[in-house]
Amino acid sequence: MKKLLPLFLIPYFLISCGGKEKVSVAEETEVKSDSSAIGVAMYRKGISCADRSSGMDSVLFYMQQAESYLNKGEDKAHVNRALAHIYAKSGELDNAIEYYLKASNTADDWLYGTICQEVMEACVTVGDYRKGLSALDAIRENVNSRKVVPFYHLAKGNLWIGVNQYDSAATYYRVAATSLNPWVAGEASRRLKLIYLSQGKDSCAFYAALSAEKSLTDELMREGSVKSR
């Protein structure tokens, strides 16, 4: 088998009862609104601390405060994903994976796809591909949405490339290439083409290239349709 260069994707109230005065719906809504506003403020403060390199203790404090004030699981997931990304940029892979896993518990479809890609990129950066494979499998257990599982397959294929397991990578790319998401399908098909070319499977590479081109065309048409609305 010819040597293949790694194909990285270089390319987140209770209403009182029983002897206590009940809180009105308006008051309850106001409490929730104020709580979320405080959570957003704490989140922005944490990001600001990270940008100023104020130290992880400060960043962690504000992010934890943000999570405690936010009410929606999706919002908490964005906080944990941001904290994971900060750890990843600092080279603290174990801490990054811990918070990526935590974020994946309540992430929406879009954020879940982002988490899969960022876990892959973080592990590629430090060269710990095996840890990335394990982390992705753990994250995969937290969601079964057909919309986002292809992101998992694409990211895992990229990590298998990092350990020169091209057949395993191709298996995951083939699954991702069937995604209804044009970008995921196109990326997976393009990477399949490169694997097939390195193995001398010219006909397979040709059809993979056609698939990648179709996915790109579909994506461009979709973008054009959105912009014309």
Buried (B, 14 or more C-beta within 10 A) or exposed (E): EEEBEEBBBEEBEEEEEEEEEEBEEEEBEEBEEEBBEBBBBBBEBBBEBBEEEBEBEBBBBBBBBBBEBBEEEEBBBBBBBBBBBBBBEBEBBEBBBBBBBBBBBBBBEEBBBBBBBBBBBBBBEBEBBEBBBBBBEBBBEBBEEEBBBBBBBBBBBBBBBBBEBBEBBBBBBBBBBEBEBBBBBBBBBBBBBBBBBBBEBEEBBEBBBEBBEBBBEBBEEEEEEEEEE
